[in-house]
Structure formats: structure tokens, C-alpha cells
């Protein structure tokens, strides 16, 4: 039996998950090391909380890609009808 082909990197969930994860890590770092503007947000570390949420959502997207991959239909030359 032929091996199933998946969308892999070309799946939009991979791109969204990677971007949210990267931005989440950046915001967490900014929340931990650069929280000078805490008075503007009512003494809530908005960068930290937004980064944690983005990181979790990004990891959920990446897990979704791994657990439920998109299977791409194989279009080999034998499956394509010929026009003689």
C-alpha cells in the first residue's frame, strides 16, 4: 500500500502556529525583561499575559497539525485520464 502524503509545511496551520509561537516567546521575553510601562496598563504585565496566550494558541495549532494532518490525494500519471 502506498504511503499517505501530507501537506506538511504547506499547511496553513503550520505557518500560523509557528508565527504565534515565535511572537508569543518574544512577548514573554519583553514582559519579563522590559516592563517599564506597567503603569499604562494598570500594573498588569500585558506583554507577559499576551505572550503566554499566544504561545499556548501557537502550540495548540502545531499539535493540531501533528495529530490531524491533511492528507493530499496522490495524482500519479496512472490516475489521470488520457485524452487520445
DSSP file (Angstrom, degrees, kcal/mol; ACC not computed):
  #  RESIDUE AA STRUCTURE BP1 BP2  ACC     N-H-->O    O-->H-N    N-H-->O    O-->H-N    TCO  KAPPA ALPHA  PHI   PSI    X-CA   Y-CA   Z-CA
    1    1 A X              0   0    0      0, 0.0     2,-0.1     0, 0.0     0, 0.0   0.000 360.0 360.0 360.0 140.2    0.0    0.0    0.0
    2    2 A X        -     0   0    0      1,-0.1     2,-0.2     3,-0.0     3,-0.0  -0.357 360.0-107.4 -71.3 148.5    1.3    3.5   -0.9
    3    3 A X        -     0   0    0      1,-0.1     2,-0.2    -2,-0.1    -1,-0.1  -0.530  36.2-109.3 -75.8 140.8    2.3    5.8    1.9
    4    4 A X        -     0   0    0     -2,-0.2     2,-0.4     1,-0.0    -1,-0.1  -0.498  27.7-142.2 -72.0 136.8    0.0    8.7    2.6
    5    5 A X  E     -A   72   0A   0     67,-0.6    67,-3.2    -2,-0.2     2,-0.3  -0.856  16.7-160.5-100.1 133.8    1.3   12.1    1.6
    6    6 A X  E     -A   71   0A   0     -2,-0.4    65,-0.2    65,-0.3    63,-0.0  -0.722  29.7-116.1-111.5 163.6    0.6   15.0    3.9
    7    7 A X    >   +     0   0    0     63,-1.9     3,-1.8    -2,-0.3     2,-0.1   0.824  52.0 170.3 -67.1 -32.0    0.6   18.8    3.3
    8    8 A X  G >   +     0   0    0      1,-0.3     3,-1.5    62,-0.2     6,-0.2  -0.350  66.8   3.1  62.7-125.6    3.4   19.2    5.8
    9    9 A X  G 3  S+     0   0    0      1,-0.3    -1,-0.3    -2,-0.1     6,-0.2   0.736 126.3  67.1 -67.4 -22.9    4.9   22.7    5.8
   10   10 A X  G <  S+     0   0    0     -3,-1.8     2,-0.3     4,-0.1    -1,-0.3   0.503  74.4 107.0 -80.1  -2.4    2.4   23.9    3.2
   11   11 A X  S X> S-     0   0    0     -3,-1.5     4,-1.1     1,-0.1     3,-1.1  -0.621  71.9-138.2 -75.3 132.3   -0.4   23.5    5.7
   12   12 A X  H 3> S+     0   0    0     -2,-0.3     4,-2.5     1,-0.3     5,-0.2   0.789 100.9  64.9 -64.7 -27.1   -1.6   27.0    6.8
   13   13 A X  H 3> S+     0   0    0      1,-0.2     4,-2.5     2,-0.2    -1,-0.3   0.832  98.0  55.3 -64.9 -30.9   -1.9   25.8   10.4
   14   14 A X  H <> S+     0   0    0     -3,-1.1     4,-2.4    -6,-0.2    -1,-0.2   0.925 110.0  44.6 -65.8 -44.6    1.9   25.2   10.4
   15   15 A X  H  X S+     0   0    0     -4,-1.1     4,-2.5     2,-0.2     5,-0.2   0.933 116.0  46.1 -66.2 -46.6    2.6   28.8    9.4
   16   16 A X  H  X S+     0   0    0     -4,-2.5     4,-2.6     1,-0.2     5,-0.2   0.932 114.3  48.3 -62.6 -45.8    0.0   30.3   11.8
   17   17 A X  H  X S+     0   0    0     -4,-2.5     4,-2.1    -5,-0.2    -1,-0.2   0.898 112.3  48.5 -62.0 -41.9    1.2   28.1   14.7
   18   18 A X  H  X S+     0   0    0     -4,-2.4     4,-2.5    -5,-0.2    -1,-0.2   0.927 113.2  46.9 -65.5 -44.5    4.9   28.9   14.1
   19   19 A X  H  X S+     0   0    0     -4,-2.5     4,-2.8     1,-0.2     5,-0.3   0.929 113.3  47.7 -64.8 -44.9    4.2   32.7   13.9
   20   20 A X  H  X S+     0   0    0     -4,-2.6     4,-2.2    -5,-0.2    -1,-0.2   0.892 112.9  49.7 -63.5 -37.8    2.1   32.7   17.0
   21   21 A X  H  X S+     0   0    0     -4,-2.1     4,-2.2    -5,-0.2    -2,-0.2   0.931 113.0  45.5 -66.0 -45.3    4.7   30.7   18.9
   22   22 A X  H  X S+     0   0    0     -4,-2.5     4,-2.2     2,-0.2    -2,-0.2   0.945 115.7  45.9 -63.8 -48.0    7.5   33.0   17.9
   23   23 A X  H  X S+     0   0    0     -4,-2.8     4,-2.5     1,-0.2    -1,-0.2   0.870 111.1  54.5 -63.6 -35.6    5.6   36.1   18.7
   24   24 A X  H  X S+     0   0    0     -4,-2.2     4,-2.3    -5,-0.3    -1,-0.2   0.913 108.3  47.8 -63.0 -43.3    4.5   34.6   22.0
   25   25 A X  H  X S+     0   0    0     -4,-2.2     4,-2.4     2,-0.2    -2,-0.2   0.912 111.8  50.5 -64.2 -42.1    8.1   33.9   23.0
   26   26 A X  H  X S+     0   0    0     -4,-2.2     4,-2.3     1,-0.2    -2,-0.2   0.925 111.9  47.3 -62.2 -44.3    9.1   37.5   22.0
   27   27 A X  H  X S+     0   0    0     -4,-2.5     4,-2.4     2,-0.2    -1,-0.2   0.872 109.9  52.8 -67.0 -36.2    6.3   39.0   24.1
   28   28 A X  H  X S+     0   0    0     -4,-2.3     4,-2.2     2,-0.2    -1,-0.2   0.931 110.5  48.0 -63.0 -44.3    7.1   36.8   27.1
   29   29 A X  H  X S+     0   0    0     -4,-2.4     4,-2.7     1,-0.2     5,-0.4   0.904 112.3  48.8 -63.1 -40.3   10.7   37.9   27.0
   30   30 A X  H  X S+     0   0    0     -4,-2.3     4,-2.0     1,-0.2    -1,-0.2   0.868 111.4  50.7 -66.7 -35.0    9.5   41.6   26.7
   31   31 A X  H  < S+     0   0    0     -4,-2.4    -2,-0.2    16,-0.2    -1,-0.2   0.852 115.9  41.1 -70.0 -34.5    7.2   41.0   29.6
   32   32 A X  H  < S+     0   0    0     -4,-2.2     3,-0.3    -5,-0.2    -2,-0.2   0.911 130.1  24.0 -78.9 -44.0    9.9   39.5   31.8
   33   33 A X  H  < S+     0   0    0     -4,-2.7    -3,-0.2    -5,-0.2    -2,-0.2   0.623 125.8  40.7-102.1 -14.7   12.8   41.9   30.9
   34   34 A X     <  +     0   0    0     -4,-2.0     2,-0.5    -5,-0.4     3,-0.3  -0.397  60.2 136.3-135.3  61.7   11.1   45.1   29.7
   35   35 A X    >   +     0   0    0     -3,-0.3     3,-0.6     1,-0.2    -4,-0.1  -0.412  23.3 128.1-106.2  56.8    8.1   46.0   31.8
   36   36 A X  T 3   +     0   0    0     -2,-0.5     3,-0.4     1,-0.2    -1,-0.2   0.762  68.1  58.4 -79.6 -24.9    8.8   49.7   32.2
   37   37 A X  T >>  +     0   0    0     -3,-0.3     3,-0.8     1,-0.2     4,-0.6  -0.103  63.3 123.0 -98.7  35.7    5.3   50.8   31.1
   38   38 A X  G X4> +     0   0    0     -3,-0.6     5,-2.5     1,-0.2     3,-0.7   0.797  67.5  63.1 -68.0 -27.3    3.3   48.8   33.7
   39   39 A X  G >45S+     0   0    0     -3,-0.4     3,-1.0     1,-0.2    -1,-0.2   0.805  95.5  60.3 -67.7 -27.8    1.5   52.0   34.9
   40   40 A X  G <45S+     0   0    0     -3,-0.8    -1,-0.2     1,-0.2    -2,-0.2   0.765 108.7  43.1 -69.7 -24.8   -0.1   52.4   31.4
   41   41 A X  G <<5S-     0   0    0     -3,-0.7    -1,-0.2    -4,-0.6     3,-0.2   0.149 124.6 -95.6-108.5  18.5   -1.9   49.1   31.8
   42   42 A X  T < 5S-     0   0    0     -3,-1.0    -3,-0.2     1,-0.2    -2,-0.1   0.883  79.1 -57.3  72.5  38.5   -3.0   49.4   35.4
   43   43 A X  S   <S+     0   0    0     -5,-2.5     2,-0.5     1,-0.2    -1,-0.2   0.762 105.9 130.1  59.1  29.6    0.0   47.5   36.8
   44   44 A X        -     0   0    0     -6,-0.6     2,-1.8    -3,-0.2    -1,-0.2  -0.944  64.4-128.2-109.0 133.4   -0.8   44.4   34.7
   45   45 A X     >  +     0   0    0     -2,-0.5     4,-2.1     1,-0.2     5,-0.2  -0.595  34.2 175.6 -81.4  85.2    2.0   42.9   32.7
   46   46 A X  H  > S+     0   0    0     -2,-1.8     4,-2.6     1,-0.2     5,-0.3   0.855  74.0  54.1 -64.1 -38.3    0.2   42.9   29.3
   47   47 A X  H  > S+     0   0    0      2,-0.2     4,-2.2     1,-0.2    -1,-0.2   0.909 109.7  48.2 -63.4 -40.9    3.1   41.7   27.3
   48   48 A X  H  > S+     0   0    0      2,-0.2     4,-2.2     1,-0.2    -2,-0.2   0.944 115.1  43.2 -65.3 -48.0    3.6   38.7   29.6
   49   49 A X  H  X S+     0   0    0     -4,-2.1     4,-2.2     2,-0.2    -2,-0.2   0.907 115.7  47.7 -67.8 -41.6   -0.1   37.7   29.5
   50   50 A X  H  X S+     0   0    0     -4,-2.6     4,-2.6    -5,-0.2    -1,-0.2   0.890 112.1  51.5 -64.9 -38.4   -0.5   38.2   25.8
   51   51 A X  H  X S+     0   0    0     -4,-2.2     4,-2.5    -5,-0.3    -2,-0.2   0.892 108.8  50.1 -65.0 -40.3    2.7   36.3   25.2
   52   52 A X  H  X S+     0   0    0     -4,-2.2     4,-2.3     2,-0.2    -2,-0.2   0.925 112.8  46.7 -64.0 -44.0    1.5   33.3   27.3
   53   53 A X  H  X S+     0   0    0     -4,-2.2     4,-2.6     2,-0.2     5,-0.2   0.927 113.8  47.8 -64.1 -44.6   -1.8   33.2   25.4
   54   54 A X  H  X S+     0   0    0     -4,-2.6     4,-2.5     1,-0.2    -1,-0.2   0.891 111.4  51.0 -64.5 -38.9   -0.1   33.5   22.0
   55   55 A X  H  X S+     0   0    0     -4,-2.5     4,-2.3     2,-0.2    -1,-0.2   0.926 111.9  46.6 -63.6 -45.0    2.4   30.8   22.9
   56   56 A X  H  X S+     0   0    0     -4,-2.3     4,-2.0     2,-0.2    -2,-0.2   0.928 114.2  46.9 -64.0 -45.5   -0.4   28.4   24.1
   57   57 A X  H  X S+     0   0    0     -4,-2.6     4,-2.2     1,-0.2    -2,-0.2   0.903 112.3  50.9 -64.8 -40.5   -2.5   29.0   21.0
   58   58 A X  H  X S+     0   0    0     -4,-2.5     4,-2.1    -5,-0.2    -1,-0.2   0.904 110.6  48.2 -62.7 -41.7    0.5   28.6   18.7
   59   59 A X  H  X S+     0   0    0     -4,-2.3     4,-2.3     2,-0.2    -1,-0.2   0.843 108.9  54.2 -68.8 -32.6    1.4   25.3   20.4
   60   60 A X  H  X S+     0   0    0     -4,-2.0     4,-2.4     2,-0.2    -2,-0.2   0.915 108.5  49.5 -64.9 -42.2   -2.2   24.1   20.0
   61   61 A X  H  X S+     0   0    0     -4,-2.2     4,-1.9     2,-0.2    -2,-0.2   0.926 111.9  47.7 -61.1 -45.0   -2.0   24.9   16.3
   62   62 A X  H  X S+     0   0    0     -4,-2.1     4,-1.6     1,-0.2    -1,-0.2   0.870 112.2  49.1 -66.5 -36.2    1.2   22.9   15.9
   63   63 A X  H  X S+     0   0    0     -4,-2.3     4,-2.7     2,-0.2     5,-0.2   0.886 108.0  55.2 -67.2 -38.1   -0.2   20.0   17.9
   64   64 A X  H  X S+     0   0    0     -4,-2.4     4,-2.4     1,-0.2    -2,-0.2   0.885 106.2  51.4 -61.0 -39.9   -3.3   20.1   15.7
   65   65 A X  H  < S+     0   0    0     -4,-1.9    -1,-0.2     1,-0.2    -2,-0.2   0.902 113.6  44.5 -63.9 -41.2   -1.1   19.7   12.6
   66   66 A X  H  < S+     0   0    0     -4,-1.6     3,-0.4     1,-0.2    -2,-0.2   0.881 118.5  41.7 -71.8 -38.4    0.7   16.7   14.1
   67   67 A X  H  < S+     0   0    0     -4,-2.7     2,-0.2     1,-0.2    -2,-0.2   0.842 128.2  26.1 -81.2 -33.7   -2.4   15.0   15.3
   68   68 A X  S  < S-     0   0    0     -4,-2.4    -1,-0.2    -5,-0.2    -2,-0.1  -0.610  79.7-175.4-129.7  71.9   -4.7   15.6   12.3
   69   69 A X        -     0   0    0     -3,-0.4     2,-0.6    -2,-0.2    -3,-0.1  -0.330  31.4-112.2 -69.7 151.9   -2.5   16.1    9.2
   70   70 A X        -     0   0    0    -62,-0.1   -63,-1.9    -5,-0.1     2,-0.5  -0.745  30.3-141.8 -82.8 120.7   -4.1   17.0    5.9
   71   71 A X  E     -A    6   0A   0     -2,-0.6     2,-0.4   -65,-0.2   -65,-0.3  -0.745  10.8-144.7 -88.9 127.3   -3.8   14.0    3.5
   72   72 A X  E     -A    5   0A   0    -67,-3.2   -67,-0.6    -2,-0.5     2,-0.2  -0.775  19.7-116.5 -95.0 131.1   -3.0   15.0    0.0
   73   73 A X        -     0   0    0     -2,-0.4     2,-0.5     1,-0.1    -1,-0.0  -0.457  29.1-120.8 -67.4 132.9   -4.6   12.9   -2.8
   74   74 A X        -     0   0    0     -2,-0.2     2,-0.5     1,-0.1    -1,-0.1  -0.634  25.1-170.0 -78.0 123.6   -1.9   11.2   -4.9
   75   75 A X        +     0   0    0     -2,-0.5    -1,-0.1     3,-0.0    -2,-0.0  -0.608  18.3 167.6-114.0  69.9   -2.3   12.2   -8.5
   76   76 A X    >>  -     0   0    0     -2,-0.5     3,-1.1     1,-0.1     4,-0.7  -0.291  51.7-100.7 -76.9 170.1    0.1    9.9  -10.3
   77   77 A X  T 34 S+     0   0    0      1,-0.3     3,-0.3     2,-0.2    -1,-0.1   0.755 119.6  60.7 -66.2 -24.7    0.1    9.5  -14.1
   78   78 A X  T 34 S+     0   0    0      1,-0.2    -1,-0.3     3,-0.0     4,-0.1   0.746 102.6  52.2 -75.0 -21.5   -2.0    6.3  -13.9
   79   79 A X  T <4 S+     0   0    0     -3,-1.1     2,-0.5     2,-0.1    -1,-0.2   0.661  90.4  88.9 -85.6 -17.9   -4.9    8.1  -12.2
   80   80 A X  S  < S-     0   0    0     -4,-0.7     2,-0.1    -3,-0.3    -5,-0.0  -0.699  83.2-121.1 -86.1 125.2   -5.1   10.9  -14.7
   81   81 A X        -     0   0    0     -2,-0.5     2,-0.3     1,-0.1    -2,-0.1  -0.375  26.3-129.1 -65.4 142.2   -7.5   10.1  -17.7
   82   82 A X        -     0   0    0     -4,-0.1     2,-0.7    -2,-0.1    -1,-0.1  -0.674   6.5-146.7 -92.5 145.7   -5.8   10.2  -21.0
   83   83 A X              0   0    0     -2,-0.3    -2,-0.0     1,-0.1    -1,-0.0  -0.880 360.0 360.0-111.8  99.9   -7.2   12.2  -23.9
   84   84 A X              0   0    0     -2,-0.7    -1,-0.1     0, 0.0    -2,-0.0   0.439 360.0 360.0 -91.6 360.0   -6.4   10.2  -27.1
